[in-house]
Amino acid sequence: MKRVLFTVLLMGSAAMAQTADDIIAKVQANQKNIKDVTIRVVGKAELDSGAQSIDLDIQNIPGLNLTRISFNAPDALADNVVIVDKNTVYNYLFLTNQVTVQSAKKARLEGFNFDFTRFADFSTELSKDKFVLKLIDTDTDKNGKVYVIEATPREQDLGFTKTRVTISENGWRPLKMQALDSKGKVLADLNFTTWKTNSGLKASALKSLPKDAQVIKK
């Protein structure tokens, strides 16, 4: 009887086990109901000048593939804005009042040792067609279970080799992410501190920049 009970419990445990694909599927299912999202991101990242504090706001309209990244810190990037749509990246520099316009396929955010414009995709999308995914840890916090997914880009020119994303079972959303280089050095260690969804964001607001800004096309 004990052996039968043990076998039943073991089978039940195996059936309940989560895989990386299971978790990502639940994240993506949750995102289907998201028309827009605003996220506050804080942490540390490697700039060309060294490690710096990062504080930024990300606004995204998934249906339009439109993302706006507004920098609060570091001081050198404060009030800068990056706008990313399906085809183009607009990089607004507050100090010079200039907008650099580049193809999304070629763009790279100046000053960073990794491709932040692509890294920002994790805020609203975790796609197994872009990354090789592996579940490397399961833990609990005050809100329930959390899972750590290691994602290796299928493309090799993103500026980072691996990303580790911590996902909460509560809401199936990312809580934290790290970008690492080929030697295991952490290039970015960022935390999602607030989430706000379906607040009625407008594409025109996400795309807005000063009308008198000089436009430089590359």
Disulfide bonds with the S-S distance in Angstrom:
none
